[in-house]
Amino acid sequence: MAAQDDVHKQLQDAIKKSIEALKQVMTRIRTGRANAAMLDAVKVSYYGTPTPLAQCAAVAVPEPRLITVKPWDKSIIRDIEKALLEANLGLTPQNDGEIIRLPIPPLTEQRRKDIAKQVKAAGEDHKVAIRNERRDANEKFKVLLKDKVITEDDKKRGEEKVQKETDAGIAQVDQVVAAKEKEVLEV
């Protein structure tokens, strides 16, 4: 019974990781509203070392359509501006020497639809990852049966439980995708 529990625990952990990764991807997708998490992936060359933007500047969202970046060391403001442009966020930094403003332009209807497609594609990628974990778990049950660690009935019950866990994980992915899609298509 312990071998089956290990397989289920590994599957649950993998599904949880996949859903967390999907949520991270969703925070980086632009929705027309300012969100400081959009800048999480930006790395600034801080004295020659690639450093996350949040570690060398204060990132704030003072208005729904504006992100401000105030560097702690004013000498790197040009490096931050360069990193923001290279991050290819579709935003144009406005530098006044002390603070960088990133105005978020309103999204066109076509752009909203394109972003919704990106959201669905990311969701589908994570569903595939969860299904791959299901396949791996079922393979482990076949190996356990072949090695005579479990019986045929245990294998069948284990695979049914794996399917239920997979269905629950895919339902969670659908919820995350639906929420993000609604946010993107909201005018």
N, C-alpha and C positions, 0 to 999 in steps of 0.2 A: 504494500500500500504506500510505503514511503517513496518508492520510485515514481509512482503516479502523481503523488503530491508535488514532487520536484518538477515534473513536466508541467503541471498546471501552474505552479508558482512562476516558473520561467516564462510561460506564455503570458500570464497576467502582467509580469514586469515588462515584457517586450511591448505589449499593447499599451500599457501606461506610458512608456517612453515614446512610442509612436504618436500618441495623442498629445503629449507635451511638446514634441517637436513640431507637430502641426500647429499648435497654438502659438509657438514662437514664430513660425513662418507667417501666420495670420497677422501678428502684430506689426510685421514689416511691410505689409501690403497697404498701400495708400488708399484712403477712403474719402479724401476731400476734407477731412477734419484733421487738425494738428494733433499729433501723437508723438511724444518724446521717444517712444520705442522705435520709431522709424529710423532713428539715428544710432541704434544699438550696434549695428554692424560696421559703423564708420570708424576707421583707424586713422589716427593722426601721427605723422612723423614728428615725435616729440624728442628733440635732441638726438635724432637718428634712430629712435626706437619706435616701432609701430605700437601706438597706445590707443586703447578705446577712448572715444571722444569724452565719455562721461568721467574719465579719470584726469582730464586736463582742462575741463571747462564745465560750467554750470549750464545745464540744458533746462529750459523752462517753456511752458505753454501758457502765455499770458492771455491769449485770445483763441477762439476756436479755429481761426485760420492763420495762426502765426506761431512759429517756434523761434525762441531766442537762444543764442549760444554765447555765453560770456566767459571768455578764457580767464583762467586764474593768473596766467602769465601773458601779458599783452604782446610780448615779442613773438608768440606763435600764432597770432591771429591770421596771418597769411597762410600758414601751414594748415590751419583748420579750414579756412576758406577753400584751399586747394583740395583737401581731403573730401569736403562736401561735394565739390564739383566732380571729383573722380568717382564718388560713390554712385553716381548715375541714378539719383533719386527723382529726377525730373523737377528739381527745385533749384532756383537761382538765389544764391546767398547774396545778401546786401550788407556790406561791411562799412561801418562808420568809424572804424579805428578803435572802438572800445567793445562793441557788441556786434554779433552777426545776426541778422534777421533773416528768417526763411519763411516768406509768405507762401501759403498753400493756395494755389489757384483753384477755383471751383472746377469740378470735373464736368466734361461734356457728357451727353448721353451715350455717345459711342465709346468714350473712354471708360465710363462706368460698366458698360457691357463687356469690354475687353478685360477689365479687372475682375469682373464676376467670373469670366472664363478661367482666369488665372487661379481664382479661389477654388473653383470646381476641380481644376487640374491638380492642384496641390492636395485637395481632399482625396482624389482618386489615387494619387501616388501613395498616400498613407494607408488607404484601404488595401492596396496591393501589398504593402509591407505587412499589414496585419494578416492578410491571407497567406503570405509566405510563412509567417510565424505559425499559423495553423498547420500548414503542410509539414513544417519541421517537427511540430509536436506530434502529429500523427505518425511521422516516420520514427520518432523515438518510441512510440507505443508498439510499432511493428518490431523494432529491435528488442524491446523488452519481452514481447511474446516469443520471438525467435530464441532468445536466451533463456526462455522458460522462467522468467522472473514474475510474469503475470499470466493469468488465464485468458482464454478467448473472450469470456464474458467481461473481465476487467478491461480488456482492450476496447471492447465495444462501448462500455460505459464511459471510459476515459475519452474516447473520440466524440461521444455525444456531448460530454461536458466541454470539450475543446470547442465544438461547434457553437455551443451556447455562449461561451466567453468571446468567441470571434464575432458572433452576431451583436453582442453587447458593445464590443469595441467599435464595430462599424457604425452602429447606431450613434455612438458618441461622436465619431468623425462627422457623420451627417448633421448632427446638432451644431457642431462648431462651424461647419461650412455654411449651413443655413443662416446662422446668426451673422457671420461675416458678410454673406451675400446680401442680407437685408440691410446691413450697415452701408455697404457699397452702393446699393441701388437707391438708398434713401436720398432724396434731393434736399 
